[in-house]
Amino acid sequence: MSDIDPIAVFLTEAAELLEQIEVGLLDLTHRLDDRNQIDAVFRGLHTLKGSGAMFGFDALAAFTHHCETAFDRVRKGDVPATQELVAAVLAAQDHMRSLIEKPHGDHEDTSTALLESLHAAVNGSGQSADAASPAPVTEAPVADQGTDRIGWTIRFRLPLNAMANGTNPLGLLDELRELGECRVTVDKSAVPPLDNLNPSDIHLGWNVELKTEADRDAIEDVFIFVMDEMEISIEPIAAERKVTEAPAPQPAAATVQAPVADAPAKVAPAPVPAVAAAPAAPPAPAAPTDQKQAKAAENVRVPAERLDELMDRVGELVIAQSRLSQLADASIEIQLRAVSEDIERLSGELRDTMMVLRMMPVASLFGRFRRLVHDLSRETGKRIELETEGETTEVDKTVIDRLADPLVHLVRNSIDHGLETPDERLASGKSETGRVLLSARQSGGEVIITVKDDGRGINRERVRAKAEASGLIAPGAQLADQDLLQLIFQPGFSTAAQITNLSGRGVGMDVVKKTVEALRGSIEVSSTPGNGSEISLRIPLTLAIIDGLLVRVGTGAYVIPLSAVEECLELSPEDDLRSRGRSFISLRDSLVPFIRLRELFNTRTQPDPFQKIVVISTGSERVGLVVDQIIGDHQTVIKSLSKLHHDVATFSGATILGDGSVALILDVAHLVAAGQQQEAQLRAAG
């Protein structure tokens, strides 16, 4: 038997359903009359309710039932979709997540308050409270009096191990009863003798005659989680069943009702009574079942921790391959070199494949902010439009996970501090609706994620006054514009006039900076008064394995991320002597500052006769690093530094070389910033 926990599968699929519901609701806020979105939200709520009841989440099923009924009324045209109704269901969707995470918690008070809000939203459409209250189960049997209902014959048989996997057939029958009047008979033809009976297996089948206005899709939704593995047949009840009740001289009734049965009869062209059709029922779903199984086989759900474990194994393989390459280079055995080259090629391909498996589009990250912007718009009274670009850009999943909180702070800051109120925007000649842009693009081995708004911009005078009052800078100190703007990332720094639910405590932007630096990234800020601000995060594509440039400084080996390397130059002894005291090189009519790593690391060694300069860059800023020797490119498996070295800013990690020695990975962003600061000091000194 499979060791997969059915509850864990349900939790994963429930999270996906909640996300789909939220996306549908947010899309609906822009077009309240979008029938496709209304149907999509209804189907999502219906599926969540049914699967919750199936797996024992009764509180979830009961609560979701009310939201489903409200949207069912919208779908049928009884009430219109309103912003208040969408907001109420969004709040209810958050509560559904709590009911899933803590099914046995005390949720009664919250459920009651949310249902009152839901009923009030429906009442706003002119409905009474009683009409808004859902009661489809009690209303369904009354429909037998109608002559326009279509009936369905449903025959289904579950897999033998369905009960062990968490499927309760009674829950399925209860959901069918909610659709209309049911007559259920049990098929016991497959029950084995008592000696061969396994009490944990399901040998029963069920035949259901259902009178309902629901279509085939609604019936299939009941079985959506078990459809791929079960035997099921859904056929319309023969039209003669209703026609025989009419007087003989009225053949027109058959003519009117015939099309009702003809539409689904294309799937089952020969409707027959339930007993006669029983032997032919199992083969009917064979084709669609095979199609669904084939489609499901295209994707495999793998736990994230297994990917991390596999990544570790690939990293160890890369280190072992590097060791083998060194041994092969030192050997005269041709066969050993050939094997080494094959292993190097295969390990490289395996590394690239593994990196692709870990990559995720930033759309999964950007999608989270639609709800945030919607809620903040209602809270602040500002009209906000969220735009996204470059959603297909892929980043390592670890980067995605760790960037979620920093981006929340940046978006909240743009909305609270950046965007003006509608009145202020109209007074300044802007449109009432403020714009927040989330964009992502790849540049070399980095991904640049930008948060941009068209608000009032950063008030530099207020930033300077706050920095001077806090003792961060001396009064009247001369700062470059970028250095001044970077002050907003200082701990406890805030220019808000008063503390609100959104901001004012100065505990958000410093978190952004720390997280980005921990990812070996950098932050750039630009702002134009009256036109808005732009904050760009430069993040490496991956945190696991990178291509690096291996260099030697003194007796130590160091790795420079290859994505940051622009070019390499030779520094002769004469040029070295001439540059003493200024630390600048002329590179194509531009001055580039450089840092002597031998002096920075205090190696206490003599420089090589011909040193090398490795020019690195982050964005538009460039700095040269003086090293003794460039060894070559190196596949670098990144190892984190210990907690004892968490405050070492010059290095972002370490790696193990083929000979077992350790090489430190240089922090490019820190070195570029240090080089630019050194340049500013030298320019100020004249």
N, C-alpha and C positions, 0 to 999 in steps of 0.2 A: 504494500500500500504506500502511496505517496506520503512523504514527510512534510508536505506543504501545509501550513496552517490555514484553513479556510477563513478564519477570522482575519488573519493578516492580509489575505487577498481582498477580503471585503473592505478593510480599512484603506488599502491602496486605491481600490476602485471608487470608494466613497469620496476620497479626496479629489479624485479626478472629476467625479460628478459635481461636487461642490464648486470646483473651479469652472466647469462648463456652465453651471447655473449662474455664477457671478458674472462671467463674460457675457452671457445672454442678457442679464439684467442691465449691465452697464451699456451694452449696445442699444437696449430698449430705451434708455434715457434720452437718446438722441432722436429716435423715431418710435414714438409710442404706438403707432399704428402698424408696426411691422409684424405681420402675421407669422412670418417664419420664426422670428425671435420669440414671439408669444408661445408658439407651438413647441419650440426647442426648450424653453424654460419649463413648460408644463411637463413635457416628456422627461426632463431631468428630475423634476420633483417626484413624478410618478415612479420612476425607476429607483430613486433613492428610498422612497417610502417602502416599495415592495421588497427591495433587497434588505433593508433594515429589519423589516418584520421577519424575513426569511432567516436571518442570522441572529435573531433574538434581541435586537435593539428596539424593543417595543416603544419606549419613550420617544425615540427618534421617529418611528413610523407614525405614532399618534400625532406628534407635533407637525411633521411634514404634511400630513393629511390635510390640515387646515390650509396651508399655503397652496397645496395642489388644488384644492377645491376653489380657492379664490381665483387662481389662474384658469381653472376650468370655466368659471363664469366669464372671465375675460375672453377666453377662446370662443365661447358660444355667443358672445355679443351681449350678454346680460348686463355687464358693467364695462365701462371703458378702462383702459390702462392709464394710470395717472402717475405723476412723479412721486406722489405720496405713497401709492401702492408699491411702486418699485423700491422706494427707500425702506418701507416696512418689510418687504420680503428680503432685502439685502441684510437688514438687521437680524431677521429670522434666520438667514443663512449662516451668520456667525454663530447663532445659538445652536444650530444643527451640528456645527463642528464641535461645540462643547459637549453636546449629547453623545457624539461619537467618541470623543476622547475620554469622557467621564460618564459612562452610561448609568452608573449607580449614584451619581452625585445628586445634590439637592437643587433641582432646577425648576421647581414648581412656581416659585414667585416670578422668576424671569420669564418662564413660558407664558404665565398669565398676562404679564405686562405686554409682552410682544404680541400675543393674540388680540389683546384689546386694541393695540395700535393697528394691527392688521384689519380688524373689523371696522375701526374708525376710518381707515383709508378706503375700505369698500363702501362704508356709509356715505362718504363724501361724494359718491356717485349717485346718491339719491336712493340707496337701498336701505331697508330696515335692518336692524341688528339681527333679527331672526332670519331674514333672507340671506344675510351675509354668512351666517353660521352654516358650516357644511354638514350635510347629513345625507350623503349619497347612498349609504347602506340601507337606510329605512325607506328611501324614496324608490329604490330600484324595483322591488316587487310590484309596486302599483302599476308599473308600465305594461303589465300583461293585458290591460284593458285596451291599449292602443292597437291600431291595425297597421301602423306604419313601421313597426319595429321589424328588423331582420333578425333571424335566428342563426345560430352557428352550432354545428356539431364538432366537438373537440375531443379527440382521443389522444391520450399521451401516456407514456410509460417512461419512468425515470431510470437512470443507470442503477445497477445493483448496489453500488457503494455511495449512492447519493446522500443517504442519511449520515454516513460517516464523514462526508465532506461538508456537512452543515446545511443541506437542503431539506426543508420540511414540506412535504406535499400538502399538508393541511393549510399552510400559509398560501400556497398557490391557489387552492380551492377557495380560500377566503377572498383573495383578490379577484377571482372570477365572479364571485357573488356580488362584489362591489360594482361590477359592470352591469348587472341585471339579474333577472330571475334564472336560477340554475336548477337543473335536475341532474343529479350525479348518480351514476351506477359504477360499480366496481367490477373490473375484469380480473377474475381469479384463475384464469386458464393456465398461467405460467407458474403457479405455486407448486413447488416440488413436494414429494412425500416428506413426512415429518422427520424421517431419519436423515434426510439430506438438507433439511432447512437450516439456514444460518439466520438467526434472529436479527442480525445487524444489516441484512440485505433487504432490498425492496423487490418483491416479486409481483406486486399488484400493478394493475393498470387502471385507468379511469376513463370513462366515457361521460362527457358533459354535454347536455343540451342547454344552450345559453340564449335567452331572449334579451336583446340589447340593441341600442342604437350605435354602440361602439363599432369601429371598423376593425379590420384584420390587424392593423398596426397596434391598436390598443390591446388586443388579445396577445399578440406576440410580445408586447412589453412585459406582460406578466411573467413570461418564461425567459426573459432576456439573458439571465445569468446561467441558465442550464440548457438553452436552446441547442448549443453545439453538440451536446453529448446525449440528448434524449431522443426518443421517438415521439413524434407529434404529427397530428393531422388536424387541420382546421378547414372545415367545409361548410358552405351555407346550407341551411335547412331547405329542403325542397319547397318551391313556391306553392305546390298543391296543398301543403299543410294548412295554409291560410285560405286558399281559394275554396276549399271544400266547405267552409263555413258560410260562404255566400250563396244566394239563390242561383239555381241552375241557369236561368236565362240571362245572366250577366257575365258573358265572357270577357267584357272589357276590363274587369278587375284583374283577370290574369294577364291581360295585355299591359296594364299599368304596373303590376308588380314584377313582371318578368324581367325587365331591365335591372331591377334591384338584385335579383339573383344571378343575372348574367355577368355582371361585372366581376365578382369573385369567381364565377364559374369558369373563367378562363384558366385559372389555376387548377381547378377540379371540375372538368367539363361534364361529368356524369354524377350529379348529386343523387345519392341513394340513401335509404334509411340506415340508421346507425348500426343495426345488427348485421345487415347484409354487407356493409362496407368494412367490417372489422378485419377480415383477413388481408385486405389491400392497404390498410392504414400504415403499417410500418415502412414499406418502400417509398411512400409518397415524399417524405422530407429528405430522401437520400441526396439528391442533387444539391439543394441549398445547404445542407449540413456539410457536405464535402467542400463547397465553396467557402463557407465560413471557417472551417478548419484549415483550409489552405491559406486563407487570409490571415488567420491567427498565427500560423506558423511563420509568417514573414517577420514577426517581431517577437523577441524573447525578453521577458522582464528579469533583470538581474539585480540583486541587491547591491547598493553602492559600496558596501564594505568589501564585497568580493572583487570589485574592480580595483579598489585600493590595494588589496592583497596581491592581485595580479600585477599591478603596477610596481609593487615592491620587488616581486620576482623578476620582472623585466629589468629593473634597475640593477639587481645583483648580477643578472646575466650580462649586462653591458659592462660592468666592472670586470667580470671574469673574462669577457672577450678582449678588453683592453690589456689585461695581463697576458693573455695568449698572444696577442699581437706583438707585445714587447719580446716575449720569448722567441717568437718566430723571426722577428727582425734580427735577433742576436744569433740565430742559428743558421747553419748552412744547408739544412735539410729542405729540399725543394718541396717535398710532399707536405711537410709541416706548414710551410708558408702558404701552400695552396689551400689546406684545410683552414688555416687562420683567415684567409681571405673569404672563404665560403661562410665561415661562422660570423665574420664581420658583416657580410652582406645580409645574412639571415637575421642577425640581431638588429641591424638597422631597420629592416622591413618590419620586424616584429615590434620594434619601438614605435615606428610611425603608425602602425595599425593600432597599437595600444593608445597612442595619443589621440587618434581619431575617436576611439571608443569613449574617451573621457571628455570629449568636446561637446558642448551644448550651445545652442543658439541663445543669444541674449534676449530673445523674445520671451523666454520663460521668466527672465528677470524683469523686463519692462512691463509685462502683463500685470504684475502685482501692483503697479502704481495707478492703474485706472481707478481702482476702488479707492485708493488713498486720495486722489485728486477729487473724486466725486464727493467723498465725505468732507474734505476740507473746504470745498466750494460751498456746501450747505452750512458748514460751521462758521465760516468767515463772511458769508454773504457776497463773495467775489465770484464773478463769472470766469471760469477757467477752462481752457481747451488744452488737452494734452495731446501732443504729437510725438510720434516715434519714427526714427529712421535707422536703417541698418540692422533690423531685427534678426536678419539671417547670419550676422557675424557670430562666429563661434569662439567660445572661450572655455578653458578648463572648468569642469564642474565645481572644483574647489574654489576657484575664483568667483564663480557665480554665487555660491553660498555665502562667501565672506563679504561680497559687495552689497548684499541686500540692505543691511542696516545703514552703511554710509550713504547710499543713494536715497534712502528714506529721509535722512537728515538734510541732504542737499535739496530735495524736492520741497520739503516742508519749509526750509529756509527761503527758497525762491518764492513760494506762495505767500509766506507771512511777511518777509522783509522786502521782497522785490516787487511783487505785483500790487498795483494800487486798487482801490475800490472803484466800482463802476463810475461814480460821480467824479472822482479824481482823474480817471482816464479820459472821460469826456471833456473835462476842463482843460486837459493838456493836449487835446486834439487826437486822442487815440480812440480805438473802438472800445466798447464796454467790456468785451471779452479779452482777458489776459491769455497769453500763450506761453506754455512751458514745453520745451523741446527736449526729448531724450534721444540721443543719437549714439551710434557705435560704428566704428570703422577700424579696419586692421591696417597697421603701418609697420611693415617688417615683422619682427617678433613681438610686437606690442599691439594691444587693443586700446584705442582711445575712446573713452565713454564721456560724453559731454552732457551737462545739464545747463540749458540756456533759457532765459526768460526775457520778455520785452517790457519789464517793469521800470522802476525808477532808477535802478543802478545802485552801486555802493557809494554811500556818502563818505568820501575820503576824509573830510574835516572831522566828522564824528568818529571815524576810526582812529584818527590821530589823537583826538582829544581823549578818547577812552584809553588808548595805549599809554599816553603820558600820565593820565590819572592813575593807571594801574602800575606804573613804574616799568613798563616794558621797554620804553624808549625815553631818552632824555628830551626835555622840552626844547623844541626847535631843531631837533636832530634832522640831518639831511638823509632821506631814504629814497631809494629808487621806487618807482611806482609799484613794481611787482613785490618788492619787500614789504611795502606798506600794506598791500592787499593780502599778503600772506599772514598778516597779524590776526586775521579773523579766525585762524585755526589754532590760536593759543588757548590753553585750558582756561576756562572761566571767562573767556572774552565774549561780550555781547554788547551790541549797540541798541538793543531794544529799550524803549522808554519805560515799559512796564512788563512784568512777567505775565504771560498768558499760558493757556494750555498747549500752545504750539512752541513757544520759544521764550527766551529772555533769561534763562539760567546759565547759558554759556557752557553747556555740557554736550553739545552735539557736534560742532565742527572739529573739535580736537579729536573726537572719536574717529571722524572721517580721516584725518591726517594720519593717526596712528595705524589704522587699518590698512590704508593705502601703502604706507611705508613698510608695514609688515609683509605686504604682497610684493615688495621690491618695486613699487610704483612711485609715481610722482604726481603732483597736483599743480596745475596752472590756472590762474585767475585773471580774467579781464573784465572790465566794466566800463560802460559809457554812461555818464549821467543823463538820465531821461530816456535812455534807449535799452537799458537792461544789463544783465550780467551773464557771464559764461564761465563755467568751471569745468575743466577738463581733467580727467583721470587717465593717466598712462599706466596700463597694467600689462605685465608679461602674459603671453598666451597660455603658458603652463607653469606649474610650480613643481613639476616632477623631474623631467629630463630636458636639458637644453643643450644647444651647441655652444661651445665656449672656445675662447682663444687662450691657450695655456702659455703663460709667460713665467720668466724667472727674474726675481729681484733679490740680489745677494745670493743666499743659498736656499731661499724658499721659493716654492711654486705657487702661482696664483692663477685664477681663472677669471677672464673678463667675458661676460655674455656677448656672444658673437653678434647678436642683433643690434647691439649698441655701438659696434665698431664701424667707423667710417673708412679709415685708411691707416696705414703704418708708414712711418718715415724713419730715416736714419739720422741720429744725432752724433755728429763727429765731435772729437775732443775740441777742435777749434770753435765750432758752433756752441758747444757747451760752455766754453770759457767766455765767449762773447755775450751769452745770455745771462751770465751771472748778475744777479741783482734786479733783473726785470722779468724773467720767466715767461717770455712771450716768443712765439714763432710766427713767422709770416707765411700764411697759407693762402695762395691765390688772392693776393691783395687784401687779405683780412688778417687781423691779429688774433691768434688763438692762445689763451693762457695754458700753461702746462704745469703739472705737479710732478716733482721727483719722488717716486714711490720709495726709493732707497732712503731718502731723508725722512719721509713721512713715517715709514716703518722702523726707522732707526736701526738699520741692519748692521751698522758699523763695519761695512765692507767697502772695498775700493770698487769704483765703477768699472765696467768693462770698457775696453778701448773704443768700441763702437756701440754706443747705446742706441736704443730704439724708442720712438715716440708712437704710441698707439692713440689715435684720435677717436674719442668717444663722444656721443651726443645723446641728449634727451630733448626731443622737440627741436627748437631752433638754437639751443645752447650747446656749445662745443668746448671740450677740454682735452688737452693732451696728457697722457700718462707716460712718464719716462721709465722704461724698464731696461734691464740688462740684456735679456735675450727673449726672443719670440720662439717658443718651442713648436707650436702648431695648433691646429684645431683639435678639439677634444669633446667627445660626448660626455656631458657632465650630468651625473646623477646627484641631484641636490639633497643634501642632508642638513637638517636644521641644527643651529647652534644650541648649546645647552643653555639652561636658565642662568647660569653663571655669566654668560656672555651676551645676555639679551640687550645690554646697553652699549655694545660695541657697534658704532654707527658705520664704520668703514666697510664692514663685511656683512653680506646678506646670507651666508651659509657656507657650507664646506662640501667637498667631494673626496672620494677615495680614488687614487690613481692606480694604474695597473700594477705598480710595484708595491702596493700596500700603503704608500705614504699618503698624507693628507694635504690637499690644496684648498686654500681659502678662496671663496667666490667674492669678488669685489662688488660693493654696492655702487652701481653706476650713478644713480640719482644723487647720492650723498657726495660723491667725488665731483660731479659736475657742479653742484651747488657750492662746494668748497672752492673749486677753481674760479667760479664766477665771483665769489666773495673776495678771493685773493686779487682778482683783476680790479674790482671796485676799489679796494684799498690802495693798490699801486697807482691807479689813476688819480685818486684823491690826494695821494702824496706827491703827485706831479711827476 
